[in-house]
Amino acid sequence: MDKGRFAVPAGVTAWATAVGVAALMLGTGLSGPHPSGGRELLGCVLLVAGGLATAAFRRAPLGVLAVTGVCAVGYLAAGFDALAVSYLVAVYGAVRAGHRKVTLTVSVSLVAVLHLTAPAFHDGTVGEAMARARNTLELAWLIAAFAAGEAVRQAERRADEAERTREQTARRRADEERLRIARELHDSLTHQISVVKVQSEVAVHLARRRGEPVSEALLAIQEAGREASRELRATLEALRDDGTAPPHGLDHVPGLVERARGTGLRTTLTITGQPHSLPAAVSRTAYRIVQESLTNVTRHAKATTASVLLDYRPDALAVRVDDNGETGAQSAPTPGHGLTGMRERVTALGGRLRAGPRNTGGFTVQAELPTNGAS
């Protein structure tokens, strides 16, 4: 609630309206012809009860419809001649809540009951009794209450639909913006950081191989490159993640193999070494390598067999995917987005990737992912 604004609670408003309706009905009933004695008291009670019942027309619209209808028949039978304002409010509330058929059925039945019972409770001609019944529930007012409830219901429905549409549009735009940022970061930073990281590690390796001292600045660049790669990778994964599915890892590789078999590709999975828990980044990268490799095999290689090898080593995980496709020994692979993405993932972890034709025919993808430097 905004400061400086005065808002009346819904319950207070409902009861104030109900008291107003009850006072209006009681005043109208007592101002016209009415009985005396016990029937007068009964009629007054029914007039007030019908009015007060409208306080619950939002919470229990059908219950209020039934109560106000019974009260209308009761005070007409007691001898009061007053418009059933409380029932009109109940009709409005029930239609607004979506109970159109029930409200129509109850209203038609109430009109019939009022006209059938009026001659039995009132002296005078049948025409006079019918006139009193019409005064209790005017058809024009009944139609107006029904129409008002339907109009408000339609307006609220359109407002709810517009709100849902706005929320969906906002979510879609947020997703699009998140993916755009991820693409921008990927295109502008990933390659450059990978180059810095690889160059610094090569420089450190060559210096140590020659027996030369490695400067602190070079070691700092190497460590900063590793840290930047990890941070950028985590940022990109967070931006690309839509939150609708858990991340896939090595546990899902058997499912990839089964799906490849479902396409007609004879696929085998071999696990060597001692399986142990791996960093989440390594597990996800291994999964993506197998996924992309098998996808390329089924789409482009025209292969009939493929093999997947996961080799658990003490300080690394080796992944190898071979196929017997038609790639020749001398043909160089065309680097596409899939191969580029695999290489970037592996490089970000400080690993190595080799992808190319095999001497015996087919294609191979080999990756070595260190497990001690990943987070």
N, C-alpha and C positions, 0 to 999 in steps of 0.2 A: 504494500500500500504506500502510495506516495505521501510524503509529508505535506501538510497543508491542504490535503483533500479529506473530506468527511464522507465516509462510506457507511451506509446502514447495513448491518448483517442481514443476510437473506431471511433468516428465521424471524427477525423482528418485522421485516417488511411483510412477510406472509401472514403473521398474526395481526398486524395492523390492518391489512386488507380484509382478513376474515372478520375482525370485529366491525369494520365499516360495513361489510355486506350484511352481517347479522343485525346491526343497528338499522340499516336501511330497510331490511325486510320486516323487522318488528314494527318500525314506525309506519311503513306502508300498510301492514296488516291491521294495526290498531286504528289507523286513520279512516279506514273504510268500514263497511258492514262486517261485523264480527259477533260471535256468540258471547255469552256470559257464563260465569260459573266455572265448572270444571272443564268444559270444552274450551273456554277462553284460555285457561292456564295451559292446557295440553297444546293448543295451537301456538301459543307464545313460545313454549319450550321447543316445539318442532321448528318454528321460524328461526330461533336463535341457534339451535343445534345444526340446522342446515347451513347457516352462515358460517359458524365456527369451523365446520368440517372442511371448508375450502382452504384452511391453513395448510392442509396436507395434500393439496392437489398436485404438487410437483413430485412428492415422494410416493404417493399411492393414488394415482389418477383414477383408476377403475374403482377402487374402494370409495373414494369421494363421490364418484358418479352414482354409485349404488345408494349411498347414504342420503345424498341430496335428493335423489329421485323418490326414495321412500318418504322423506320429510315433506316433499311437495304433495304427494298423495295424502299424507296424514293431515296437514293443516288445511287442505281443501276439504277433506272429509269432516274436519272439526268446524268448518264454517267460515274460514278466512278466505278473503279474495285478494291475493297479492301475487305479483309476478315472481316466478321462481328464479330470482337472480342467482342464488347459490348454485342451482343446477346449470345455468348458463356458464358460470365460471368453471364448473366441473367439466362441461362439454369442451370448453376451450382447452383446459388442461389435458384431458384425455386425447383429444385430436393432436395437440402439440406433441404429446408423447408417442404418437404414431398408432394409437388404437382407433383407427377410423371406422373399421367395420363394426367393432363392438359398440362404439359410441352411437353409430347410426342405428344399429339394432335396438339398443336400449332406449334411444330417444323415440323411435317409432312406437315401441311397446308402451313407453310412458304416456305418449300422446293418446294412444288408444285406451289405456287404463283410465286416464283422467276423464275422457269423454264417456266412457262406459259407466264409471262409478259416480259421476257428478249427479245424475238424476236420483240415485238412491240415497244420497246424503243431504239433498237440499229440497226444500219445499218450493212450490211454484211450477211453472211450465217447464217442459223439456228444453225449450229454447233458452230460457233463463239459465238453466243448469249448464247447458252447453257453453253459454257465454262466459260463465264463471270459470269453466275449464279452460277456455281459450285465454282468459285473463291470467290464469295461473302459468301457462306456458305458451306464449305467443310464438307462432311458427316462424315469423320473420326474425324475431330475436334469436330463435334457435338456429336458424340458418346463418345468421350473422356470427354467432359464437363459433359455429362449426368452421365457417370460412376464415375467421380470424385465427383460430388454432392451426388450421392447415397452412395459412400464409406464414405464420411464425415458424412452423415446423420446416417448411421449405427453405425459408431464409436461413435458419440455423444449419440445415443440412448443407446448403451452398457455402456457408461460412466455414463449416468444418472441412468440407472438401477443398476449399481454397487454402485453408491452413495446412492440410496434408500435402497439397501440391507445392506450396511454398517450402515446406520442410524437405520434400523429396528433391526439389530443384536446388535447394541450398546444399543438401548432402551431395548431389551429383556434381555441383560446381566445386565443392570442397575436394571431392575425390579427383576431379580433373585437374584442379590446381596443384594438389599434392603430387600427382603423377608428372605434371609439367615440371615442377621443381625438381623431382627426382631425375627426370631426363636432363634437365639443365646441369644439375650437379654431376651426373654421370658423364655427360659430354665434355664439360669444361674442366673437371677436377680429377676424375679417376685416372685418366691416361697420364696426366702430368705428374700426379703423385706416384703412380707406379713407376714412371721413368726415373724420378728422383730416388725412389727406394731401390730400384734395381741397380742404378749407377753407383749409388753409395755402397751397396753391398759388394758389387764387383770391385770397387776401389779398395775396400777393406780386405777383400779376399786376396787381391793381387799384392797389396802391401805386405800382408802376413806371409804370403807364399815367397816373396822375395826377402823376407826377414827384416823388412823395414819397419820402424815404429809407426803405429797408426795414430794420427793426431786426434786429440779430444774432440775437435770440431767435426771431423769426419764421422767419428763414432756417434756424436750427438745428432748429426744429420741422418745417419742410419736409423737410430732409435726413433727420431721424430718422424721419419718416413713410415716406419712400421706402425707407430701409434696413429698417424694420420690415416693410414690405410684402414686400420681397424675401426676408427671413429667414423670415417666416411662410409664404410661398408654398413655399419650399424645404422647410420642415418638413412642411407638409401633403403635398407630393408624396412625401417620404420615408416618411411614415406610410401613405399610400395604396398605395405601390408594394409589390407582393407578391414582387418579384424574379424572376418567371417569364417576363417579356417585356420587351424593350427599349422605351424610351419612343418614342412616335411623334412625327414632326415633319413638316416640309414635304415631305420625300421621299416620304411616304406619302399625300399628297393625291391624286395620280393614281389610287391604288388606291381611295380613297373615291369618286372620280368614276366609276370603272369599276363599282363595286358599285351605285352609284345607277342607272347605266344598266341594270344587270341586273334592277332592279325595274320597268323600263319607263319610267323618267323620262329624257327626252332631256336629257342634261347635257353642258355644255361647260366646258372649262377654258382660261382665257386667262392668260398670263403676260406682263407688260409690264415695261419697265425693264431694268436689268442685274442678273440674279440674282447674288447674292454670299452669302458665309457670314454667318449671323445667330446671335445668342446663342441658346442652347438654349431658354431660357424663351420667347423670341419665337416660335421655330419650333414649340414644343409648343402654345402658345396659338393660333397661326394654325391649326394642325391641328384643335384642339378646336372652334374657331369653325366651320370648314367641316364638320366631322363633325356637330356639333349642328344646324347649319342644314339640311344635307341630310337628316338624320334627321327633323327637324320637317316638312320639305317632303313626304317620302314618307309620313309617318304622318298628317299633319293637313291639309295645304294643298290636297289634291285637285288638284295641279298636274300639267301634262304636260311642262313644260320648266323647266330651271334652269340658271343660269350661275354659274360661279365665276371670280372675277378676283383675281389676285395681282399687285400693283403694287409692284415694288422701287424704292424711292426712296433718295436718299443717306442720309437720317437716319431713315427709317421704312419700315414695310411696311404697305401698305393691302390689306385683305381685303374683298371684297364678294361676297355671294351673293344673287342675285335669282331669283324664281320667278314664274310666272303663275297662282298659285293663286286661290282664290275670295275672299280677304280684301278687303273693300271699302275704299275710300279713307277713309271716315269711321270705320271700326271701329278701336278701339284694341287692341293686342295684350295678351293676358293674360300677365303675367310669371309664368313657371313656373320650376322649378328649373334647366332648361337655359339659359334666357335670363339668369337671375340669375347662374348660374355663369360664363357668358361675360362678363357685365359685371364681375364681381369679378376675373376673370383679367386683363381688359384694364385695369381701373382700377389693379390692382396693378403693372402695368408702366408706369403713367403715360400710358396711351393713352386713346382715346375710342371709344365704341361707340354706334351708332344702329341701332335696329331698329323697323320699322313698315311700314305699308302704302305702296305706291307710288301715285302719281297715275294712272298708266296701268293699274293693276290688279296684283294680286299683292303680294308681300311682299319686303322687302329687309333685309339685315343688312350693315352697314358698320362696319368697325373700322380704326383707325389705330394701329399699334403702334410706338412709338419704338424705335430700335435702339441709341441711344447711351446710354440710361440703364438698360438691362436688363443683367442679369448671367447 
